[in-house]
Amino acid sequence: MKPKVGQYFYQPHGHGFRIYRWTFVSAESCSASRVEDEPTYYDCEEARKRVYKLNGWNFNKKKNGRTASSPAR
């Protein structure tokens, strides 16, 4: 998925995960900044759940390493 300005995502940081927001996106480069109001999450699934909520997406729990709505590969 191509990032969009204002969209949230999470990324590993040390032993946890931090939430970031895209601030600039172009064909050649992109940049993001950390969302200071968000804590460091120590559970990947919790960080993912929070990003879905911030982006206004429907959250589906993972089943066997895939999201419930993702196709089998």
N, CA, C and O atoms as CSV, one atom per row, in Angstrom:
chain,resi,resn,atom,element,x,y,z
A,1,MET,N,N,0.841,-1.166,0.000
A,1,MET,CA,C,0.000,0.000,0.000
A,1,MET,C,C,0.896,1.241,0.000
A,1,MET,O,O,1.857,1.328,0.764
A,2,LYS,N,N,0.567,2.186,-0.858
A,2,LYS,CA,C,1.325,3.430,-0.926
A,2,LYS,C,C,0.921,4.328,0.242
A,2,LYS,O,O,-0.270,4.503,0.500
A,3,PRO,N,N,1.892,4.897,0.947
A,3,PRO,CA,C,1.542,5.780,2.069
A,3,PRO,C,C,0.890,7.060,1.584
A,3,PRO,O,O,1.125,7.507,0.462
A,4,LYS,N,N,0.068,7.641,2.441
A,4,LYS,CA,C,-0.598,8.911,2.158
A,4,LYS,C,C,-0.291,9.875,3.284
A,4,LYS,O,O,-0.182,9.468,4.441
A,5,VAL,N,N,-0.152,11.147,2.957
A,5,VAL,CA,C,0.103,12.167,3.974
A,5,VAL,C,C,-1.033,12.125,5.002
A,5,VAL,O,O,-2.210,12.095,4.642
A,6,GLY,N,N,-0.662,12.123,6.285
A,6,GLY,CA,C,-1.640,12.081,7.364
A,6,GLY,C,C,-1.978,10.680,7.836
A,6,GLY,O,O,-2.630,10.517,8.867
A,7,GLN,N,N,-1.550,9.673,7.105
A,7,GLN,CA,C,-1.835,8.289,7.472
A,7,GLN,C,C,-0.869,7.823,8.559
A,7,GLN,O,O,0.307,8.187,8.553
A,8,TYR,N,N,-1.374,7.019,9.487
A,8,TYR,CA,C,-0.571,6.507,10.597
A,8,TYR,C,C,-0.022,5.118,10.274
A,8,TYR,O,O,-0.617,4.363,9.504
A,9,PHE,N,N,1.112,4.800,10.873
A,9,PHE,CA,C,1.685,3.465,10.764
A,9,PHE,C,C,2.533,3.214,12.008
A,9,PHE,O,O,2.871,4.156,12.725
A,10,TYR,N,N,2.879,1.956,12.271
A,10,TYR,CA,C,3.736,1.645,13.411
A,10,TYR,C,C,5.021,1.024,12.912
A,10,TYR,O,O,5.086,0.467,11.816
A,11,GLN,N,N,6.047,1.134,13.746
A,11,GLN,CA,C,7.365,0.643,13.370
A,11,GLN,C,C,8.096,0.198,14.631
A,11,GLN,O,O,7.920,0.801,15.690
A,12,PRO,N,N,8.916,-0.853,14.533
A,12,PRO,CA,C,9.691,-1.288,15.696
A,12,PRO,C,C,10.632,-0.176,16.175
A,12,PRO,O,O,11.212,0.561,15.377
A,13,HIS,N,N,10.762,-0.080,17.488
A,13,HIS,CA,C,11.693,0.866,18.094
A,13,HIS,C,C,12.196,0.237,19.395
A,13,HIS,O,O,11.452,0.136,20.371
A,14,GLY,N,N,13.445,-0.179,19.400
A,14,GLY,CA,C,13.979,-0.860,20.576
A,14,GLY,C,C,13.223,-2.156,20.809
A,14,GLY,O,O,13.148,-3.009,19.925
A,15,HIS,N,N,12.658,-2.302,22.018
A,15,HIS,CA,C,11.894,-3.504,22.366
A,15,HIS,C,C,10.400,-3.313,22.175
A,15,HIS,O,O,9.610,-4.175,22.559
A,16,GLY,N,N,10.008,-2.195,21.586
A,16,GLY,CA,C,8.590,-1.921,21.415
A,16,GLY,C,C,8.266,-1.411,20.023
A,16,GLY,O,O,9.039,-1.582,19.081
A,17,PHE,N,N,7.115,-0.784,19.919
A,17,PHE,CA,C,6.637,-0.249,18.649
A,17,PHE,C,C,6.141,1.167,18.879
A,17,PHE,O,O,5.460,1.444,19.866
A,18,ARG,N,N,6.485,2.061,17.961
A,18,ARG,CA,C,6.027,3.447,18.042
A,18,ARG,C,C,5.127,3.751,16.855
A,18,ARG,O,O,5.235,3.132,15.797
A,19,ILE,N,N,4.239,4.714,17.051
A,19,ILE,CA,C,3.315,5.111,16.001
A,19,ILE,C,C,3.826,6.398,15.361
A,19,ILE,O,O,4.219,7.345,16.042
A,20,TYR,N,N,3.807,6.399,14.031
A,20,TYR,CA,C,4.279,7.528,13.238
A,20,TYR,C,C,3.178,7.971,12.289
A,20,TYR,O,O,2.215,7.244,12.045
A,21,ARG,N,N,3.340,9.189,11.753
A,21,ARG,CA,C,2.390,9.736,10.788
A,21,ARG,C,C,3.162,10.282,9.598
A,21,ARG,O,O,4.136,11.017,9.762
A,22,TRP,N,N,2.717,9.915,8.389
A,22,TRP,CA,C,3.375,10.405,7.185
A,22,TRP,C,C,3.173,11.907,7.072
A,22,TRP,O,O,2.042,12.387,7.161
A,23,THR,N,N,4.261,12.661,6.875
A,23,THR,CA,C,4.188,14.116,6.746
A,23,THR,C,C,4.452,14.583,5.325
A,23,THR,O,O,4.045,15.683,4.951
A,24,PHE,N,N,5.129,13.759,4.526
A,24,PHE,CA,C,5.434,14.091,3.137
A,24,PHE,C,C,5.558,12.802,2.346
A,24,PHE,O,O,6.215,11.856,2.781
A,25,VAL,N,N,4.923,12.768,1.182
A,25,VAL,CA,C,5.006,11.592,0.322
A,25,VAL,C,C,5.115,12.065,-1.127
A,25,VAL,O,O,4.313,12.879,-1.584
A,26,SER,N,N,6.107,11.552,-1.841
A,26,SER,CA,C,6.241,11.810,-3.275
A,26,SER,C,C,6.719,10.530,-3.942
A,26,SER,O,O,6.953,9.528,-3.267
A,27,ALA,N,N,6.864,10.557,-5.246
A,27,ALA,CA,C,7.327,9.374,-5.973
A,27,ALA,C,C,8.767,9.032,-5.611
A,27,ALA,O,O,9.154,7.864,-5.658
A,28,GLU,N,N,9.560,10.029,-5.254
A,28,GLU,CA,C,10.980,9.813,-4.965
A,28,GLU,C,C,11.295,9.578,-3.487
A,28,GLU,O,O,12.234,8.852,-3.162
A,29,SER,N,N,10.524,10.181,-2.600
A,29,SER,CA,C,10.843,10.061,-1.170
A,29,SER,C,C,9.600,10.272,-0.315
A,29,SER,O,O,8.540,10.661,-0.805
A,30,CYS,N,N,9.760,10.006,0.963
A,30,CYS,CA,C,8.691,10.260,1.927
A,30,CYS,C,C,9.314,10.483,3.297
A,30,CYS,O,O,10.440,10.058,3.554
A,31,SER,N,N,8.575,11.150,4.170
A,31,SER,CA,C,9.059,11.356,5.531
A,31,SER,C,C,7.885,11.259,6.496
A,31,SER,O,O,6.728,11.456,6.125
A,32,ALA,N,N,8.217,10.951,7.739
A,32,ALA,CA,C,7.198,10.777,8.763
A,32,ALA,C,C,7.733,11.315,10.084
A,32,ALA,O,O,8.940,11.481,10.259
A,33,SER,N,N,6.823,11.582,11.005
A,33,SER,CA,C,7.237,12.007,12.337
A,33,SER,C,C,6.489,11.178,13.371
A,33,SER,O,O,5.376,10.709,13.132
A,34,ARG,N,N,7.119,11.010,14.513
A,34,ARG,CA,C,6.531,10.235,15.600
A,34,ARG,C,C,5.338,10.994,16.167
A,34,ARG,O,O,5.358,12.221,16.268
A,35,VAL,N,N,4.302,10.252,16.535
A,35,VAL,CA,C,3.143,10.844,17.187
A,35,VAL,C,C,3.472,10.914,18.668
A,35,VAL,O,O,3.431,9.898,19.362
A,36,GLU,N,N,3.794,12.091,19.154
A,36,GLU,CA,C,4.281,12.277,20.526
A,36,GLU,C,C,3.251,11.888,21.591
A,36,GLU,O,O,3.625,11.458,22.683
A,37,ASP,N,N,1.968,12.035,21.285
A,37,ASP,CA,C,0.926,11.733,22.276
A,37,ASP,C,C,0.714,10.240,22.487
A,37,ASP,O,O,0.052,9.837,23.443
A,38,GLU,N,N,1.266,9.424,21.610
A,38,GLU,CA,C,1.081,7.980,21.705
A,38,GLU,C,C,2.233,7.339,22.474
A,38,GLU,O,O,3.390,7.710,22.282
A,39,PRO,N,N,1.922,6.381,23.340
A,39,PRO,CA,C,2.980,5.691,24.092
A,39,PRO,C,C,3.723,4.689,23.213
A,39,PRO,O,O,3.324,4.432,22.077
A,40,THR,N,N,4.789,4.134,23.741
A,40,THR,CA,C,5.464,3.019,23.084
A,40,THR,C,C,4.670,1.759,23.414
A,40,THR,O,O,4.386,1.486,24.580
A,41,TYR,N,N,4.319,1.006,22.399
A,41,TYR,CA,C,3.563,-0.237,22.596
A,41,TYR,C,C,4.544,-1.397,22.632
A,41,TYR,O,O,5.476,-1.456,21.829
A,42,TYR,N,N,4.335,-2.318,23.562
A,42,TYR,CA,C,5.215,-3.481,23.681
A,42,TYR,C,C,4.587,-4.737,23.110
A,42,TYR,O,O,5.168,-5.820,23.181
A,43,ASP,N,N,3.406,-4.590,22.549
A,43,ASP,CA,C,2.704,-5.679,21.879
A,43,ASP,C,C,2.393,-5.216,20.461
A,43,ASP,O,O,1.682,-4.230,20.265
A,44,CYS,N,N,2.922,-5.922,19.487
A,44,CYS,CA,C,2.748,-5.555,18.077
A,44,CYS,C,C,1.265,-5.461,17.711
A,44,CYS,O,O,0.855,-4.547,16.995
A,45,GLU,N,N,0.483,-6.386,18.192
A,45,GLU,CA,C,-0.944,-6.414,17.864
A,45,GLU,C,C,-1.665,-5.192,18.432
A,45,GLU,O,O,-2.584,-4.673,17.798
A,46,GLU,N,N,-1.265,-4.729,19.610
A,46,GLU,CA,C,-1.860,-3.523,20.198
A,46,GLU,C,C,-1.504,-2.286,19.378
A,46,GLU,O,O,-2.351,-1.417,19.174
A,47,ALA,N,N,-0.275,-2.198,18.911
A,47,ALA,CA,C,0.145,-1.076,18.060
A,47,ALA,C,C,-0.637,-1.096,16.758
A,47,ALA,O,O,-1.100,-0.058,16.285
A,48,ARG,N,N,-0.778,-2.266,16.189
A,48,ARG,CA,C,-1.532,-2.421,14.941
A,48,ARG,C,C,-2.983,-2.003,15.130
A,48,ARG,O,O,-3.555,-1.308,14.291
A,49,LYS,N,N,-3.568,-2.435,16.240
A,49,LYS,CA,C,-4.958,-2.103,16.542
A,49,LYS,C,C,-5.139,-0.587,16.674
A,49,LYS,O,O,-6.123,-0.028,16.189
A,50,ARG,N,N,-4.190,0.065,17.330
A,50,ARG,CA,C,-4.266,1.517,17.517
A,50,ARG,C,C,-4.133,2.261,16.185
A,50,ARG,O,O,-4.838,3.243,15.949
A,51,VAL,N,N,-3.236,1.799,15.322
A,51,VAL,CA,C,-3.060,2.412,14.007
A,51,VAL,C,C,-4.354,2.282,13.195
A,51,VAL,O,O,-4.770,3.235,12.537
A,52,TYR,N,N,-4.978,1.126,13.237
A,52,TYR,CA,C,-6.245,0.946,12.524
A,52,TYR,C,C,-7.284,1.940,13.035
A,52,TYR,O,O,-8.013,2.543,12.248
A,53,LYS,N,N,-7.350,2.108,14.349
A,53,LYS,CA,C,-8.328,3.035,14.923
A,53,LYS,C,C,-8.024,4.473,14.502
A,53,LYS,O,O,-8.937,5.211,14.130
A,54,LEU,N,N,-6.764,4.875,14.555
A,54,LEU,CA,C,-6.380,6.235,14.163
A,54,LEU,C,C,-6.675,6.510,12.690
A,54,LEU,O,O,-7.052,7.625,12.329
A,55,ASN,N,N,-6.505,5.500,11.845
A,55,ASN,CA,C,-6.758,5.661,10.414
A,55,ASN,C,C,-8.231,5.491,10.041
A,55,ASN,O,O,-8.613,5.745,8.899
A,56,GLY,N,N,-9.061,5.064,10.999
A,56,GLY,CA,C,-10.480,4.867,10.722
A,56,GLY,C,C,-10.773,3.592,9.954
A,56,GLY,O,O,-11.792,3.497,9.269
A,57,TRP,N,N,-9.888,2.612,10.063
A,57,TRP,CA,C,-10.052,1.338,9.371
A,57,TRP,C,C,-10.725,0.330,10.292
A,57,TRP,O,O,-10.681,0.470,11.514
A,58,ASN,N,N,-11.352,-0.693,9.698
A,58,ASN,CA,C,-11.912,-1.807,10.471
A,58,ASN,C,C,-10.779,-2.752,10.843
A,58,ASN,O,O,-9.968,-3.127,9.996
A,59,PHE,N,N,-10.729,-3.129,12.101
A,59,PHE,CA,C,-9.677,-4.018,12.596
A,59,PHE,C,C,-10.157,-5.450,12.554
A,59,PHE,O,O,-11.231,-5.767,13.065
A,60,ASN,N,N,-9.355,-6.328,11.938
A,60,ASN,CA,C,-9.628,-7.765,11.918
A,60,ASN,C,C,-8.489,-8.465,12.628
A,60,ASN,O,O,-7.322,-8.249,12.301
A,61,LYS,N,N,-8.823,-9.311,13.609
A,61,LYS,CA,C,-7.773,-10.057,14.303
A,61,LYS,C,C,-7.045,-10.973,13.345
A,61,LYS,O,O,-7.628,-11.479,12.386
A,62,LYS,N,N,-5.763,-11.183,13.612
A,62,LYS,CA,C,-4.969,-12.072,12.772
A,62,LYS,C,C,-5.367,-13.522,13.018
A,62,LYS,O,O,-5.620,-13.932,14.151
A,63,LYS,N,N,-5.416,-14.283,11.937
A,63,LYS,CA,C,-5.663,-15.725,12.023
A,63,LYS,C,C,-4.520,-16.419,11.302
A,63,LYS,O,O,-4.318,-16.206,10.107
A,64,ASN,N,N,-3.782,-17.237,12.010
A,64,ASN,CA,C,-2.659,-17.979,11.418
A,64,ASN,C,C,-1.663,-17.069,10.705
A,64,ASN,O,O,-1.165,-17.401,9.629
A,65,GLY,N,N,-1.377,-15.919,11.313
A,65,GLY,CA,C,-0.386,-15.021,10.736
A,65,GLY,C,C,-0.894,-14.109,9.644
A,65,GLY,O,O,-0.128,-13.311,9.105
A,66,ARG,N,N,-2.195,-14.209,9.297
A,66,ARG,CA,C,-2.776,-13.334,8.292
A,66,ARG,C,C,-3.998,-12.646,8.898
A,66,ARG,O,O,-4.588,-13.143,9.857
A,67,THR,N,N,-4.368,-11.512,8.337
A,67,THR,CA,C,-5.610,-10.883,8.768
A,67,THR,C,C,-6.774,-11.700,8.261
A,67,THR,O,O,-6.641,-12.426,7.277
A,68,ALA,N,N,-7.903,-11.594,8.911
A,68,ALA,CA,C,-9.052,-12.392,8.556
A,68,ALA,C,C,-9.525,-12.109,7.126
A,68,ALA,O,O,-10.105,-12.985,6.485
A,69,SER,N,N,-9.283,-10.903,6.627
A,69,SER,CA,C,-9.770,-10.558,5.301
A,69,SER,C,C,-8.704,-10.686,4.214
A,69,SER,O,O,-9.004,-10.465,3.041
A,70,SER,N,N,-7.471,-11.038,4.573
A,70,SER,CA,C,-6.429,-11.137,3.552
A,70,SER,C,C,-6.518,-12.482,2.828
A,70,SER,O,O,-6.818,-13.506,3.442
A,71,PRO,N,N,-6.255,-12.473,1.519
A,71,PRO,CA,C,-6.341,-13.722,0.761
A,71,PRO,C,C,-5.167,-14.643,1.065
A,71,PRO,O,O,-4.098,-14.186,1.469
A,72,ALA,N,N,-5.371,-15.925,0.871
A,72,ALA,CA,C,-4.284,-16.890,1.051
A,72,ALA,C,C,-3.295,-16.723,-0.088
A,72,ALA,O,O,-3.688,-16.414,-1.213
A,73,ARG,N,N,-2.018,-16.923,0.192
A,73,ARG,CA,C,-0.990,-16.762,-0.854
A,73,ARG,C,C,-0.591,-18.082,-1.422
A,73,ARG,O,O,0.259,-18.141,-2.310
